Amino acid sequence: MGGTFQPLKGGGAAVALEEIEISILRSLAVQLLELIGPGEPEPAADADPLAALFAADGPTEPPSDPALARLFPDAYGGPGAEPAQDPDELRARSAEFRRFTENDLRTRKREDALAVVRSLDALTPAGDGVAVLELTGELPLRWLGALNDLRLTLAARLDVTEDDESESLFRLPDDDPRKPMVMAYLWLGGLQETLVETLAESL
């Protein structure tokens, strides 16, 4: 499979991973979990689920960490906003939207990253150090979400925007301290792209 996702018979996707690749992916997913933070505490057994839903307000301010700001961007404003729109109104609308959605979004991103860790922990490399990861059911979409979040996080740490995804990333000298992170960013991009293509073929 050459390190790229391929379709499975009956649906799903598979990729061959070397031990070092498994270790890197797992480490990145664990770091993503640490960045996102712990989940909300479980409600008491006798709690009213409807009341708990509306009581669980999320944050209203965007995260100060650039990586978290990429993972949880404002819903209004930003590069696509019309210049004539009132900035104060956009901030208020973004705060209200964030208040009711960010906790759920954090939960989903956490579950995606956990799915990656658990999938990798279940692998047993063969004698040649290679294991075949098979994703079925909801796992392909979980992985797709986590790969996207990992790339967004690395892009924030590298201060890379979509416009920067060019040959300049490939031309970094080997002694550049950013080189390992850039290589991981590009590798994750390849995995993400082939997983998208594989899932599209099964539609």
C-alpha positions in Angstrom: 0.0 0.0 0.0 3.0 2.3 0.2 1.9 4.4 3.1 -1.3 5.6 1.4 -4.9 4.7 2.1 -6.4 2.1 -0.2 -10.1 1.0 -0.3 -11.2 -2.1 1.5 -13.6 -4.6 0.0 -17.0 -3.9 1.4 -16.1 -0.4 2.4 -13.6 1.4 4.5 -9.9 2.1 4.0 -6.6 0.5 4.9 -3.0 1.7 5.1 0.3 0.0 5.8 2.3 1.8 8.6 5.8 1.2 9.8 6.5 1.1 13.6 8.0 4.6 13.5 5.0 5.9 11.7 2.6 4.3 14.2 4.7 5.9 17.0 4.7 9.4 15.4 0.9 9.3 14.7 0.1 8.1 18.3 2.4 10.8 19.8 0.8 13.5 17.7 -2.7 12.3 18.6 -1.9 12.2 22.3 -0.5 15.8 22.1 -3.6 16.9 20.4 -5.7 15.4 23.2 -3.6 17.3 25.7 -4.0 20.5 23.7 -7.8 20.2 23.5 -8.0 19.4 27.2 -10.2 17.1 29.4 -13.9 16.7 28.6 -16.8 18.0 30.6 -17.6 16.1 33.8 -20.4 13.5 33.5 -23.7 14.8 34.8 -25.2 13.2 37.9 -27.3 10.1 37.3 -30.5 11.9 38.5 -29.8 15.1 36.5 -32.3 16.5 34.1 -30.6 15.9 30.7 -32.5 18.8 29.0 -31.6 21.2 31.8 -28.0 20.0 31.7 -27.9 20.6 27.9 -28.9 24.3 28.3 -26.8 24.8 31.4 -23.6 23.8 29.8 -22.5 27.1 28.4 -19.2 27.1 26.6 -16.6 29.9 26.4 -17.4 33.2 24.6 -13.9 34.3 23.8 -11.6 32.7 21.2 -8.7 30.8 22.5 -5.4 32.6 23.0 -3.3 29.7 21.8 -2.8 30.0 18.0 -3.3 26.3 17.5 -6.6 26.2 19.4 -7.7 29.3 17.6 -7.3 27.3 14.3 -9.2 24.4 15.8 -12.0 26.6 17.2 -12.2 29.7 14.9 -14.8 32.5 15.2 -17.9 31.7 13.3 -18.3 35.3 12.1 -15.8 37.8 10.8 -12.3 36.9 9.6 -11.0 37.0 6.0 -14.4 36.3 4.4 -16.4 38.9 6.2 -17.8 41.9 4.3 -15.9 45.1 5.1 -19.2 46.9 5.8 -20.2 44.6 8.6 -19.9 46.1 12.1 -16.9 44.4 13.9 -18.6 44.7 17.3 -21.7 43.0 16.0 -19.6 40.2 14.4 -17.7 39.7 17.7 -21.0 39.5 19.6 -22.5 37.0 17.2 -19.3 34.9 17.3 -19.3 34.9 21.1 -22.9 33.7 21.2 -22.3 31.0 18.6 -19.1 29.8 20.5 -21.0 29.7 23.8 -23.4 27.1 22.5 -21.2 25.1 20.2 -17.5 25.0 21.3 -18.0 22.3 24.1 -19.7 19.9 21.6 -17.0 20.6 19.0 -14.2 19.9 21.6 -16.0 16.7 22.5 -16.1 15.6 18.9 -12.4 16.5 18.3 -11.4 14.7 21.4 -13.3 11.6 20.4 -11.7 11.7 16.9 -8.2 11.8 18.5 -9.0 9.1 20.9 -10.2 6.9 18.0 -6.8 7.3 16.4 -4.9 6.4 19.6 -7.1 3.3 20.1 -6.8 2.2 16.5 -3.0 2.4 16.7 -2.8 0.7 20.1 -4.7 -2.3 18.6 -2.1 -2.8 15.9 0.5 -5.5 16.0 3.4 -5.0 13.5 4.6 -8.1 11.6 8.1 -9.3 11.6 9.1 -6.6 9.1 7.8 -3.9 11.5 4.8 -3.1 9.3 1.2 -3.3 10.4 -1.9 -2.8 8.2 -4.5 -0.5 9.7 -8.0 -1.2 8.6 -10.7 1.5 9.2 -14.4 0.5 8.9 -17.7 1.9 10.2 -17.3 5.3 11.6 -13.5 5.1 12.0 -12.6 6.5 8.5 -14.5 9.8 9.3 -13.0 9.8 12.8 -9.5 9.6 11.3 -10.3 12.2 8.7 -11.3 14.6 11.4 -8.3 13.9 13.5 -5.8 14.2 10.6 -7.3 17.6 9.7 -7.0 18.8 13.3 -3.4 17.6 13.5 -2.5 19.4 10.3 -4.2 22.6 11.6 -2.3 22.4 14.8 1.1 21.9 13.1 0.2 24.7 10.6 -0.4 27.0 13.5 2.9 26.1 15.2 4.7 26.6 11.8 2.7 29.8 11.1 1.7 28.2 7.8 -1.4 29.3 5.9 -3.1 27.6 3.0 -1.4 30.0 0.6 2.0 28.8 2.0 1.5 25.2 1.0 4.0 25.4 -1.8 7.4 24.2 -2.8 8.9 26.4 -0.1 8.0 23.8 2.5 10.0 21.1 0.5 13.0 23.4 0.1 13.9 23.8 3.8 17.5 22.8 4.5 18.0 19.7 6.6 19.5 21.7 9.5 16.4 23.9 9.8 14.8 23.2 13.2 11.3 23.3 11.6 12.2 20.5 9.1 10.8 17.5 11.2 7.6 19.3 11.9 7.2 20.3 8.2 7.8 16.7 7.1 5.1 15.5 9.6 2.8 18.2 8.3 3.3 17.2 4.6 3.1 13.5 5.5 -0.2 14.0 7.3 -1.5 15.9 4.3 -0.7 12.9 2.1 -2.6 10.6 4.4 -5.5 12.9 4.6 -5.7 13.3 0.8 -5.6 9.6 0.1 -8.2 8.9 2.8 -10.5 11.5 1.2 -10.0 9.9 -2.2 -10.6 6.4 -0.9 -13.8 7.4 0.8 -15.0 9.3 -2.3 -14.5 6.1 -4.4 -16.8 4.2 -2.1 -19.7 6.7 -2.5 
